[in-house]
Amino acid sequence: EAGVTQSPTHLIKTRGQQATLRCSPISGHTSVYWYQQALGLGLQFLLWYDEGEERNRGNFPPRFSGRQFPNYSSELNVNALELEDSALYLCASSLEGTDSDTQYFGPGTRLTVL
Amino acid sequence: AQSVTQLDSQVPVFEEAPVELRCNYSSSVSVYLFWYVQYPNQGLQLLLKYLSGSTLVKGINGFEAEFNKSQTSFHLRKPSVHISDTAEYFCAVTSNTGKLIFGQGTTLQVKP
C-alpha cells in the first residue's frame, strides 16, 4: 500500500513569490494535515482538511492557505513568501480525523526562500 | 491547552546500551500519546501510540513506552540500541482539535 506522497521534493523560490505544495493521502484516508518544521521552531500545525472542508488551522497568517480536492489530495499555498517560510513542510493523512486516529506522514517538501 | 516537553535535546549512547527518552505532557483532558522517529532528510514514522488500556505500549524496532498518568509522562525506552537507531525522536499528544502537538524533539546519537 502506497504511503503519503508529496511533491515536489524540493522547491526554491524568491521572496515575494508564491509556492504550491501538493500531497496525496493514503488510499481511503479522508483527513489531511499540514505541518511546518522550521529550524529552531520545531513541528507546528498548519492546517487540517477533512472531507473537503478546512476543520482547523494553526497560528499562521492568512497567506498560508490550502484546499482539499474531491479525491482527498491536498494543496498548500504560501503567498508573498518571506525568508522565514524556509522549512520542511510535512503532510500527514489519517483515516477518520478523530483524536485517536494515527497520522501517517509523507517525506516532506523542502521549501527554500531566497 | 495541551503541551509536550521532551526533557533532553540530545542523548548520546553507546551501541547495545539501553536508552530512555523522556517525555512529559500537560493536559486537562484525556489524551492520546504518540512517539514518532525522523531519520535524516525524511518524514516522520510512527513508533508507537497509547490510546487506552495497558500502560506499557510496544512499538516497532524494539521500542516501548510507558504511560504514567500520575506523573504525566510517556517515556520511550529500548533495552539495546543499534547504530541505525540514530535519529530524532518526537513525542506528541493530540488535542481535541485534530492536530498533533509535538515536543521539541530528542536527537539520539548512537556511538560504536
Interface residues (C-beta under 8 A of the other chain):
Chain A: V4 S31 Y33 Y35 G42 L43 F45 W48 D50 R55 N56 G58 L90 A92 G97 D99 S100 T102 Q103 Y104 F105 G106 P107 G108
Chain B: Y32 F34 Y36 Q42 G43 L44 Q45 L46 K49 L51 F90 T94 S95 N96 T97 G98 K99 L100 I101 F102 G103 Q104 G105
